[in-house]
């Protein structure tokens, strides 16, 4: 009889994905979480996975318990599991064991993990049986998979539980200031992660901080700059498609096209191509599947809405905001770019206040939504006004004042944030629809 699993915190982005993988592999899966409907639970709903509110009554001893990293030992279900000494794993510990069944690729980096994991998973799935765990709540497990593509998060050094065959590092930046002491602390974590790779470490050589990593014999670099092992050359960008030649260690591999924009999208694609080339695939096998990629959830998701273009993006770090604005300008060079930003956590907002200012100032107009605090944080005195006071074209936006956005005709509205920015999108759509029928 196959093992049964109960996930404590099943709606977490990684937890949801892992639950879907186990379900697809024929295991009985259920879980508990908050009652709010989250975008990460879509795959669980589609599979008919049972989900409950937190209660120690859910802990019966007939399951193996996988505990989400967001929940400490004070959670009533976690407390019950521990007191009864039932078989259990923390999420990252279970994942570290599960990946040993496959040729595994762990995608890490301060930014771009989800987009790169999504693209790699899409390409590999079209070529070989592949299982994938993506940080947007997407997960799937094919029976007898050859490859396992998964997102490896650096927060609290959880990714040190993993020993992938290939470790991708998209970039390194200071983030999660509630845990990391500074950039050197982040670099130390990534050095240890790279050291765990059993075949190759694949690193974006264009990044300002990845050159500070220790030099590993098995390192392969990718990027746009000269000196990288795999490079994009002869880049052509138009509003619909980006195309470029791929050069691997001095030899031209062919030309590819992607339905994406921004240097980061080219770099992410090069990371994917590096894995494929190292695994003996040809560019000509891979190229057709690049153009069918639809993107990751909440990563520059576009929706045309009456006279505006709505973009929903997870950007919540200054560097990510800058990249999102750059992408909008490449794809829509003739449109006004309006940034609607909801800061995520008081700690991050306070730490990067000046950097947020610099990034947001690259938009034509900026609206700031009230800060979305983390459950881990205590009450803070910082407000969205503290950020907007540093931005000449900044203005507060609430759900109640959403009509302010109607003044931006034929514009790109960039809704950015890792909290509940989606409610502002819905409020805008509802207001716009009412005006259309007035």
Secondary structure as a PSIPRED ss2 file (coil, helix, strand):
# PSIPRED VFORMAT (PSIPRED V4.0)

   1 X C   1.000  0.000  0.000
   2 X C   1.000  0.000  0.000
   3 X C   1.000  0.000  0.000
   4 X E   0.000  0.000  1.000
   5 X E   0.000  0.000  1.000
   6 X E   0.000  0.000  1.000
   7 X E   0.000  0.000  1.000
   8 X E   0.000  0.000  1.000
   9 X C   1.000  0.000  0.000
  10 X C   1.000  0.000  0.000
  11 X C   1.000  0.000  0.000
  12 X C   1.000  0.000  0.000
  13 X H   0.000  1.000  0.000
  14 X H   0.000  1.000  0.000
  15 X H   0.000  1.000  0.000
  16 X H   0.000  1.000  0.000
  17 X H   0.000  1.000  0.000
  18 X H   0.000  1.000  0.000
  19 X H   0.000  1.000  0.000
  20 X H   0.000  1.000  0.000
  21 X H   0.000  1.000  0.000
  22 X H   0.000  1.000  0.000
  23 X H   0.000  1.000  0.000
  24 X H   0.000  1.000  0.000
  25 X C   1.000  0.000  0.000
  26 X C   1.000  0.000  0.000
  27 X C   1.000  0.000  0.000
  28 X E   0.000  0.000  1.000
  29 X E   0.000  0.000  1.000
  30 X E   0.000  0.000  1.000
  31 X E   0.000  0.000  1.000
  32 X E   0.000  0.000  1.000
  33 X C   1.000  0.000  0.000
  34 X C   1.000  0.000  0.000
  35 X C   1.000  0.000  0.000
  36 X C   1.000  0.000  0.000
  37 X C   1.000  0.000  0.000
  38 X C   1.000  0.000  0.000
  39 X H   0.000  1.000  0.000
  40 X H   0.000  1.000  0.000
  41 X H   0.000  1.000  0.000
  42 X H   0.000  1.000  0.000
  43 X H   0.000  1.000  0.000
  44 X H   0.000  1.000  0.000
  45 X H   0.000  1.000  0.000
  46 X H   0.000  1.000  0.000
  47 X H   0.000  1.000  0.000
  48 X C   1.000  0.000  0.000
  49 X C   1.000  0.000  0.000
  50 X E   0.000  0.000  1.000
  51 X E   0.000  0.000  1.000
  52 X E   0.000  0.000  1.000
  53 X C   1.000  0.000  0.000
  54 X C   1.000  0.000  0.000
  55 X C   1.000  0.000  0.000
  56 X H   0.000  1.000  0.000
  57 X H   0.000  1.000  0.000
  58 X H   0.000  1.000  0.000
  59 X C   1.000  0.000  0.000
  60 X C   1.000  0.000  0.000
  61 X C   1.000  0.000  0.000
  62 X C   1.000  0.000  0.000
  63 X C   1.000  0.000  0.000
  64 X E   0.000  0.000  1.000
  65 X E   0.000  0.000  1.000
  66 X E   0.000  0.000  1.000
  67 X E   0.000  0.000  1.000
  68 X C   1.000  0.000  0.000
  69 X C   1.000  0.000  0.000
  70 X C   1.000  0.000  0.000
  71 X C   1.000  0.000  0.000
  72 X C   1.000  0.000  0.000
  73 X C   1.000  0.000  0.000
  74 X C   1.000  0.000  0.000
  75 X C   1.000  0.000  0.000
  76 X H   0.000  1.000  0.000
  77 X H   0.000  1.000  0.000
  78 X H   0.000  1.000  0.000
  79 X H   0.000  1.000  0.000
  80 X H   0.000  1.000  0.000
  81 X H   0.000  1.000  0.000
  82 X H   0.000  1.000  0.000
  83 X H   0.000  1.000  0.000
  84 X H   0.000  1.000  0.000
  85 X C   1.000  0.000  0.000
  86 X C   1.000  0.000  0.000
  87 X C   1.000  0.000  0.000
  88 X E   0.000  0.000  1.000
  89 X E   0.000  0.000  1.000
  90 X E   0.000  0.000  1.000
  91 X H   0.000  1.000  0.000
  92 X H   0.000  1.000  0.000
  93 X H   0.000  1.000  0.000
  94 X H   0.000  1.000  0.000
  95 X H   0.000  1.000  0.000
  96 X H   0.000  1.000  0.000
  97 X H   0.000  1.000  0.000
  98 X H   0.000  1.000  0.000
  99 X H   0.000  1.000  0.000
 100 X H   0.000  1.000  0.000
 101 X H   0.000  1.000  0.000
 102 X C   1.000  0.000  0.000
 103 X E   0.000  0.000  1.000
 104 X E   0.000  0.000  1.000
 105 X E   0.000  0.000  1.000
 106 X E   0.000  0.000  1.000
 107 X E   0.000  0.000  1.000
 108 X E   0.000  0.000  1.000
 109 X C   1.000  0.000  0.000
 110 X C   1.000  0.000  0.000
 111 X C   1.000  0.000  0.000
 112 X C   1.000  0.000  0.000
 113 X H   0.000  1.000  0.000
 114 X H   0.000  1.000  0.000
 115 X H   0.000  1.000  0.000
 116 X H   0.000  1.000  0.000
 117 X H   0.000  1.000  0.000
 118 X H   0.000  1.000  0.000
 119 X H   0.000  1.000  0.000
 120 X H   0.000  1.000  0.000
 121 X H   0.000  1.000  0.000
 122 X H   0.000  1.000  0.000
 123 X H   0.000  1.000  0.000
 124 X H   0.000  1.000  0.000
 125 X H   0.000  1.000  0.000
 126 X H   0.000  1.000  0.000
 127 X H   0.000  1.000  0.000
 128 X C   1.000  0.000  0.000
 129 X C   1.000  0.000  0.000
 130 X E   0.000  0.000  1.000
 131 X E   0.000  0.000  1.000
 132 X E   0.000  0.000  1.000
 133 X E   0.000  0.000  1.000
 134 X C   1.000  0.000  0.000
 135 X C   1.000  0.000  0.000
 136 X C   1.000  0.000  0.000
 137 X C   1.000  0.000  0.000
 138 X C   1.000  0.000  0.000
 139 X E   0.000  0.000  1.000
 140 X E   0.000  0.000  1.000
 141 X C   1.000  0.000  0.000
 142 X C   1.000  0.000  0.000
 143 X C   1.000  0.000  0.000
 144 X C   1.000  0.000  0.000
 145 X C   1.000  0.000  0.000
 146 X C   1.000  0.000  0.000
 147 X E   0.000  0.000  1.000
 148 X E   0.000  0.000  1.000
 149 X E   0.000  0.000  1.000
 150 X E   0.000  0.000  1.000
 151 X E   0.000  0.000  1.000
 152 X C   1.000  0.000  0.000
 153 X C   1.000  0.000  0.000
 154 X C   1.000  0.000  0.000
 155 X H   0.000  1.000  0.000
 156 X H   0.000  1.000  0.000
 157 X H   0.000  1.000  0.000
 158 X H   0.000  1.000  0.000
 159 X H   0.000  1.000  0.000
 160 X H   0.000  1.000  0.000
 161 X H   0.000  1.000  0.000
 162 X C   1.000  0.000  0.000
 163 X C   1.000  0.000  0.000
 164 X C   1.000  0.000  0.000
 165 X C   1.000  0.000  0.000
 166 X E   0.000  0.000  1.000
 167 X E   0.000  0.000  1.000
 168 X E   0.000  0.000  1.000
 169 X E   0.000  0.000  1.000
 170 X C   1.000  0.000  0.000
 171 X C   1.000  0.000  0.000
 172 X C   1.000  0.000  0.000
 173 X C   1.000  0.000  0.000
 174 X C   1.000  0.000  0.000
 175 X C   1.000  0.000  0.000
 176 X C   1.000  0.000  0.000
 177 X C   1.000  0.000  0.000
 178 X C   1.000  0.000  0.000
 179 X C   1.000  0.000  0.000
 180 X C   1.000  0.000  0.000
 181 X C   1.000  0.000  0.000
 182 X C   1.000  0.000  0.000
 183 X H   0.000  1.000  0.000
 184 X H   0.000  1.000  0.000
 185 X H   0.000  1.000  0.000
 186 X H   0.000  1.000  0.000
 187 X H   0.000  1.000  0.000
 188 X H   0.000  1.000  0.000
 189 X H   0.000  1.000  0.000
 190 X H   0.000  1.000  0.000
 191 X H   0.000  1.000  0.000
 192 X H   0.000  1.000  0.000
 193 X H   0.000  1.000  0.000
 194 X H   0.000  1.000  0.000
 195 X H   0.000  1.000  0.000
 196 X C   1.000  0.000  0.000
 197 X C   1.000  0.000  0.000
 198 X C   1.000  0.000  0.000
 199 X C   1.000  0.000  0.000
 200 X E   0.000  0.000  1.000
 201 X E   0.000  0.000  1.000
 202 X E   0.000  0.000  1.000
 203 X E   0.000  0.000  1.000
 204 X E   0.000  0.000  1.000
 205 X C   1.000  0.000  0.000
 206 X C   1.000  0.000  0.000
 207 X C   1.000  0.000  0.000
 208 X C   1.000  0.000  0.000
 209 X C   1.000  0.000  0.000
 210 X H   0.000  1.000  0.000
 211 X H   0.000  1.000  0.000
 212 X H   0.000  1.000  0.000
 213 X C   1.000  0.000  0.000
 214 X C   1.000  0.000  0.000
 215 X C   1.000  0.000  0.000
 216 X C   1.000  0.000  0.000
 217 X C   1.000  0.000  0.000
 218 X C   1.000  0.000  0.000
 219 X E   0.000  0.000  1.000
 220 X E   0.000  0.000  1.000
 221 X E   0.000  0.000  1.000
 222 X E   0.000  0.000  1.000
 223 X E   0.000  0.000  1.000
 224 X C   1.000  0.000  0.000
 225 X C   1.000  0.000  0.000
 226 X C   1.000  0.000  0.000
 227 X C   1.000  0.000  0.000
 228 X C   1.000  0.000  0.000
 229 X C   1.000  0.000  0.000
 230 X E   0.000  0.000  1.000
 231 X E   0.000  0.000  1.000
 232 X E   0.000  0.000  1.000
 233 X E   0.000  0.000  1.000
 234 X E   0.000  0.000  1.000
 235 X E   0.000  0.000  1.000
 236 X E   0.000  0.000  1.000
 237 X E   0.000  0.000  1.000
 238 X C   1.000  0.000  0.000
 239 X C   1.000  0.000  0.000
 240 X C   1.000  0.000  0.000
 241 X C   1.000  0.000  0.000
 242 X E   0.000  0.000  1.000
 243 X E   0.000  0.000  1.000
 244 X E   0.000  0.000  1.000
 245 X E   0.000  0.000  1.000
 246 X E   0.000  0.000  1.000
 247 X E   0.000  0.000  1.000
 248 X E   0.000  0.000  1.000
 249 X C   1.000  0.000  0.000
 250 X C   1.000  0.000  0.000
 251 X E   0.000  0.000  1.000
 252 X E   0.000  0.000  1.000
 253 X E   0.000  0.000  1.000
 254 X E   0.000  0.000  1.000
 255 X E   0.000  0.000  1.000
 256 X E   0.000  0.000  1.000
 257 X E   0.000  0.000  1.000
 258 X E   0.000  0.000  1.000
 259 X C   1.000  0.000  0.000
 260 X C   1.000  0.000  0.000
 261 X C   1.000  0.000  0.000
 262 X C   1.000  0.000  0.000
 263 X H   0.000  1.000  0.000
 264 X H   0.000  1.000  0.000
 265 X H   0.000  1.000  0.000
 266 X H   0.000  1.000  0.000
 267 X H   0.000  1.000  0.000
 268 X H   0.000  1.000  0.000
 269 X H   0.000  1.000  0.000
 270 X H   0.000  1.000  0.000
 271 X H   0.000  1.000  0.000
 272 X H   0.000  1.000  0.000
 273 X H   0.000  1.000  0.000
 274 X H   0.000  1.000  0.000
 275 X H   0.000  1.000  0.000
 276 X H   0.000  1.000  0.000
 277 X H   0.000  1.000  0.000
 278 X H   0.000  1.000  0.000
 279 X C   1.000  0.000  0.000
 280 X C   1.000  0.000  0.000
 281 X C   1.000  0.000  0.000
 282 X C   1.000  0.000  0.000
 283 X H   0.000  1.000  0.000
 284 X H   0.000  1.000  0.000
 285 X H   0.000  1.000  0.000
 286 X H   0.000  1.000  0.000
 287 X H   0.000  1.000  0.000
 288 X H   0.000  1.000  0.000
 289 X H   0.000  1.000  0.000
 290 X H   0.000  1.000  0.000
 291 X C   1.000  0.000  0.000
 292 X C   1.000  0.000  0.000
 293 X C   1.000  0.000  0.000
 294 X C   1.000  0.000  0.000
 295 X C   1.000  0.000  0.000
 296 X C   1.000  0.000  0.000
 297 X C   1.000  0.000  0.000
 298 X C   1.000  0.000  0.000
 299 X C   1.000  0.000  0.000
 300 X C   1.000  0.000  0.000
 301 X E   0.000  0.000  1.000
 302 X E   0.000  0.000  1.000
 303 X E   0.000  0.000  1.000
 304 X E   0.000  0.000  1.000
 305 X E   0.000  0.000  1.000
 306 X C   1.000  0.000  0.000
 307 X C   1.000  0.000  0.000
 308 X E   0.000  0.000  1.000
 309 X E   0.000  0.000  1.000
 310 X E   0.000  0.000  1.000
 311 X E   0.000  0.000  1.000
 312 X E   0.000  0.000  1.000
 313 X E   0.000  0.000  1.000
 314 X C   1.000  0.000  0.000
 315 X C   1.000  0.000  0.000
 316 X C   1.000  0.000  0.000
 317 X C   1.000  0.000  0.000
 318 X H   0.000  1.000  0.000
 319 X H   0.000  1.000  0.000
 320 X H   0.000  1.000  0.000
 321 X H   0.000  1.000  0.000
 322 X H   0.000  1.000  0.000
 323 X H   0.000  1.000  0.000
 324 X H   0.000  1.000  0.000
 325 X H   0.000  1.000  0.000
 326 X H   0.000  1.000  0.000
 327 X H   0.000  1.000  0.000
 328 X H   0.000  1.000  0.000
 329 X H   0.000  1.000  0.000
 330 X H   0.000  1.000  0.000
 331 X H   0.000  1.000  0.000
 332 X C   1.000  0.000  0.000
 333 X C   1.000  0.000  0.000
 334 X C   1.000  0.000  0.000
 335 X C   1.000  0.000  0.000
 336 X E   0.000  0.000  1.000
 337 X E   0.000  0.000  1.000
 338 X E   0.000  0.000  1.000
 339 X E   0.000  0.000  1.000
 340 X E   0.000  0.000  1.000
 341 X E   0.000  0.000  1.000
 342 X E   0.000  0.000  1.000
 343 X E   0.000  0.000  1.000
 344 X E   0.000  0.000  1.000
 345 X C   1.000  0.000  0.000
 346 X H   0.000  1.000  0.000
 347 X H   0.000  1.000  0.000
 348 X H   0.000  1.000  0.000
 349 X H   0.000  1.000  0.000
 350 X H   0.000  1.000  0.000
 351 X H   0.000  1.000  0.000
 352 X C   1.000  0.000  0.000
 353 X H   0.000  1.000  0.000
 354 X H   0.000  1.000  0.000
 355 X H   0.000  1.000  0.000
 356 X H   0.000  1.000  0.000
 357 X H   0.000  1.000  0.000
 358 X H   0.000  1.000  0.000
 359 X H   0.000  1.000  0.000
 360 X H   0.000  1.000  0.000
 361 X C   1.000  0.000  0.000
 362 X C   1.000  0.000  0.000
 363 X C   1.000  0.000  0.000
 364 X C   1.000  0.000  0.000
 365 X E   0.000  0.000  1.000
 366 X E   0.000  0.000  1.000
 367 X E   0.000  0.000  1.000
 368 X E   0.000  0.000  1.000
 369 X E   0.000  0.000  1.000
 370 X E   0.000  0.000  1.000
 371 X E   0.000  0.000  1.000
 372 X E   0.000  0.000  1.000
 373 X C   1.000  0.000  0.000
 374 X C   1.000  0.000  0.000
 375 X C   1.000  0.000  0.000
 376 X C   1.000  0.000  0.000
 377 X C   1.000  0.000  0.000
 378 X C   1.000  0.000  0.000
 379 X C   1.000  0.000  0.000
 380 X C   1.000  0.000  0.000
 381 X C   1.000  0.000  0.000
 382 X C   1.000  0.000  0.000
 383 X C   1.000  0.000  0.000
 384 X H   0.000  1.000  0.000
 385 X H   0.000  1.000  0.000
 386 X H   0.000  1.000  0.000
 387 X H   0.000  1.000  0.000
 388 X H   0.000  1.000  0.000
 389 X C   1.000  0.000  0.000
 390 X C   1.000  0.000  0.000
 391 X C   1.000  0.000  0.000
 392 X C   1.000  0.000  0.000
 393 X C   1.000  0.000  0.000
 394 X E   0.000  0.000  1.000
 395 X E   0.000  0.000  1.000
 396 X E   0.000  0.000  1.000
 397 X C   1.000  0.000  0.000
 398 X C   1.000  0.000  0.000
 399 X H   0.000  1.000  0.000
 400 X H   0.000  1.000  0.000
 401 X H   0.000  1.000  0.000
 402 X H   0.000  1.000  0.000
 403 X H   0.000  1.000  0.000
 404 X H   0.000  1.000  0.000
 405 X H   0.000  1.000  0.000
 406 X H   0.000  1.000  0.000
 407 X H   0.000  1.000  0.000
 408 X C   1.000  0.000  0.000
 409 X C   1.000  0.000  0.000
 410 X C   1.000  0.000  0.000
 411 X E   0.000  0.000  1.000
 412 X E   0.000  0.000  1.000
 413 X E   0.000  0.000  1.000
 414 X E   0.000  0.000  1.000
 415 X E   0.000  0.000  1.000
 416 X E   0.000  0.000  1.000
 417 X C   1.000  0.000  0.000
 418 X C   1.000  0.000  0.000
 419 X C   1.000  0.000  0.000
 420 X C   1.000  0.000  0.000
 421 X C   1.000  0.000  0.000
 422 X H   0.000  1.000  0.000
 423 X H   0.000  1.000  0.000
 424 X H   0.000  1.000  0.000
 425 X H   0.000  1.000  0.000
 426 X H   0.000  1.000  0.000
 427 X H   0.000  1.000  0.000
 428 X H   0.000  1.000  0.000
 429 X H   0.000  1.000  0.000
 430 X H   0.000  1.000  0.000
 431 X H   0.000  1.000  0.000
 432 X H   0.000  1.000  0.000
 433 X H   0.000  1.000  0.000
 434 X H   0.000  1.000  0.000
 435 X H   0.000  1.000  0.000
 436 X H   0.000  1.000  0.000
 437 X C   1.000  0.000  0.000
 438 X C   1.000  0.000  0.000
